[in-house]
Amino acid sequence: VQIGPWMVDLSQVNFDPLINSLTSSLQPFLSRTGSLIASAVSTTASTVAMLVLVLVMGYYLLRDFDHLGDTLLDLVPPEYRTDFGRLLDETGRVWASFLRGQLILGLVMGVGAALIYGAIGLRLALGLGLITGLMEFIPIFGPFIAGGVAVLMAIFQATNFWGLTPLAFILLVLGIAVLIQQIENTVLVPRILG
């Protein structure tokens, strides 16, 4: 084989040790990669199945909510039905107010995060805003997950239009994620849910 001005004779080279070494090195990596892919597929499938189950159950609960209340009332002894009915009504109003507040909070946080992340040049700001809004429905951990996703996006973003170093940009995104959560907890939650 001729490589540039040099002539290399490969007929004398024994490639068997190299092939054996490569095979033994790649085998654990490929095994781990296969199990990682299988785990990711399994987790995704179970998450999708759980989401479908929740949506179907939610649909039927909403569709038959009036019948459900009547059925529950029938299970209560007659002398307590009036009190139990009042309890169901009050609980329903409280939950409706809470869910309405969570929806508003999720919308405000999602739009705000998308605008702020877009303003600093973080890629996929709309997607991050959507994730931030949806994560508001997961108590305590949801906002941390949303901030973590934003920081991960910053880690994998090599450049930014501010001219910041990658570490400075990551720290900026982390600071903004913390600031967003502080504003949510001190300003928005008391006004919307309180």
Buried (B, 14 or more C-beta within 10 A) or exposed (E): EEEEEEEEEEEEEEEEEEEEEEEEEEEEEEEEEEEEEEEEEEEEEEEEEEEEEEEEEEEEEEEEEEEBBEEEBEEBEEEEBEEBBEEBEEEEEEEEEEEEBBBBBBEBBBBBBBEBBBEBBBBBBBEBBBBBBBBBEEEEEBBEBBBBBBBEBBEEBEEBEEEBEBEEBBBBBBEBBEEBBEEBEEEBBEEBEE
